Amino acid sequence: PRPVTSKVSSYSNYYSKSSVRLSSDENQKQYNEGEVGKGPNWIEKSFPVETEEKINIKKVEDYNLGICGKDFQTGSLSKRMFDTITSRTSLEMSDEIKQAFVLYAMDFTSKEATRAALKQNGLDMVLQEEEEDQGMWGDIEAVRLYDTQTGEPLSKLYDSLEDAVEDWTPGQTFDFVVRQVPAKIRELSLDELVQALDPDGSLREEAKELRGVDSSPDEEALLSIFDDSPISSLEELASDCVRRTEETPREATDEKNAFTGLDSKGYRVINRSRLLRDSINQDGTENESTLMHVMNALVSHGVLIVDLTDGGTSYKNAEMMAKMWEATEDFFDKVSDAALASRLPGMTTVMEAGSHHAKVGYAEYDSGSMKFLETRRERKKGVLLPAEAKEVLGDDGRLALQSAFDIATQVGKDVIRIAVAASSVEHGAFLQNDGEESRDQKILASQAATLLANELVDDGKPLSSNLEIDSAEGDVSMSPHRLCRYADEGKGDGSSSREVFGAHTDSSFVTIVPVAAVSGLEVFDEEASKWYRPELKARAHWEAEQSSRGKDPSSLVEEITEGEPIPWHSRYLAIMPGEYLQLATRDEVPSAVHRVVAGKQESPRLSAPILLRGRPGTKFQTSRYLGGTLGSPLLEDADGLSLTEIHDKSQPASYQ
């Protein structure tokens, strides 16, 4: 998942004054009087030019900035960064090593705060590879630490991070000045341009009225006035995902006040059997009702809820999911023993997957509020990695995870098939030369989408050796099965709930989240423009079904005629579209923006998501899977690339 920059407090306007050095003697006066900005937040060009100079949006120039640590949250960010570094190292923590980690965390925090400040002023930081290194991206001075008890700034100033770090601890807020940071004017996205042209929304309202009361949302109404250019490259796709993520609200609500969806079709639970390839029409076309249900859920609400039992008629898959949940609960009970947890490896790259992005291992973040075990499968033998996890999971737990992975992965591949086929038909990708829509194009679209799901999507199994496609894959799957534990642990600002895993989109075709006993997954509902908790919708579905059968749903356990009772949530999966599906559906299905929230009074939330990613060395052939690019610049940018190349090109510039 991509990290998301938190929305920060207001930043000062752009200033073009000459550079003013904040010396130790003058610093307090400068901060108070705002000689080069408002308070401690300011920005200027390192080398001012005459105002008559023509603006060049491609030109990279150096900037000086003053950063207020309170506004840009340098305390909390540095604590998360330091905890992440120390949780991943296997080195013995000598004082020298610890001090190096502390300095790195302070430098990284300063860079990210500067990046956010530049962005608020319409600029993008532009760094060469060697400039990404510690201390190379800008010259830092005038560092001021805050008192950890009172939260007030201290009087002492430091000339550099190296000096300040002697008295600083991760999590302690600090202000700083940084000079000669390379940046260029940021190119606005269409939505940002619309907001600039119509800040109060009056034009959108007018356009909506012209199109009628039952017209499209305000944004679409305004786009009828302005020409809307589609996403034309993988880089723009990455920017779109970041933009949509950053526009979501950060406030968290408790379970009682969470949005649980409506009773319309896209929110309703769909039976597993309806998604099967065997359930398509006899003539080889996708079932229209199923197709509409899937697309409505993914496009409008960002998630599809699937009932593995087909309404309580077949429990085999749900029973396997119940065993996975037992294994997950047992795992986190055991690793509460720090000695046992220490025997698990930290997050480690698995080069056998064919990509340096593949990791396995165990990590804890935010002082234990988040705990993760990242697992992957070895293709031919089915061995679960990391191997050390078997000591904690045991043979039964390992087999339960593998069975659950297979069940969930097949559901995910069926959803991918349906969405891609629907998009291809919508765009006429397989129409014959006569241009008339026919049954044949629907058949061809479904067949091609099936090939995509079987050949591009990494289900942890080896590709058939007789396939005539340009492909290569490592010995380990790119699709991770992650065990997670989220808890509030009494942190935060006193509110009843808080965001414990920030909003993001996934670099996957789909992300499959087995519905958890404790709700906390939230998906940003594009249609409702609010955070939606699909796990509460699934629970409401189960409770209504139990009540209709005269059973008491309060036990949250389902009795099975021939078998052991299972937890209610073992029946359900939540399927969210990822960035690769957004690409494969020609930007028709947006990748879901989602997050995890936790409540102070709630039990820890256990989760076991599966991110269905692509086979790294397999080529994205649009003619084979999508009927060609049809002139789409986005598909032309991706056509013929391997899934690894697509992943690298579709990351935000700061990540690359």
Secondary structure, 3 states (H helix, E strand, C coil): CCCCCCCCCCCCCCCCCCCCCCCCCCHHHHHHHCCCCECCEEEEECCCCCCCCCCCCCCCEEEEEEECCCCCCHHHHHHHHHHHHHHHCCCCCCHHHHHHHHHHHHHHHHHHHHHHHHHHCCEEECCCHHHHCCCCCCEEEEEEEECCCCCCEEEEEECCHHHHCCCCCCCCCEEEEEEEEEEEECCCCHHHHHHHHCCCCHHHHHHHHHHCCCCCCHHHHHHCCCCCCCCCCHHHHHHHHHHHHHCCCCCCCCHHHCECCCCCHHHCCEEHHHHCHHHCCCCCCCCHHHHHHHHHHHHHHCCEEEECCCCCCCCHHHHHHHHHHHHHHHHHHHCCCHHHHCCCCCCEECHHHCCCCCEEEEEEEHHHCEEEEEEEEECCCCCEECCCHHHHHHHHHHHHHHHHHHHHHHHHHHHHHHHHHHHHHHCCCCCCCCCCCCHHHHHHHHHHHHHHHHHCECCCCCCCCCCCCCCCCCCECCCCEEEEEECCCCCCCCCCEEEEEEEECCCCCEEEEECCCCCCEEEEECCCCEEECHHHHHHHHHHHHHHHCCCCHHHCEECCCCCCCEEHHHHEEEEEECHHHHHHCCCCCCCCCEEEEEECCCCCEEECCEEECECCCCECCHHHHCCCCCCCHHHHHHCCCEHHHHHHHCCCCCCC
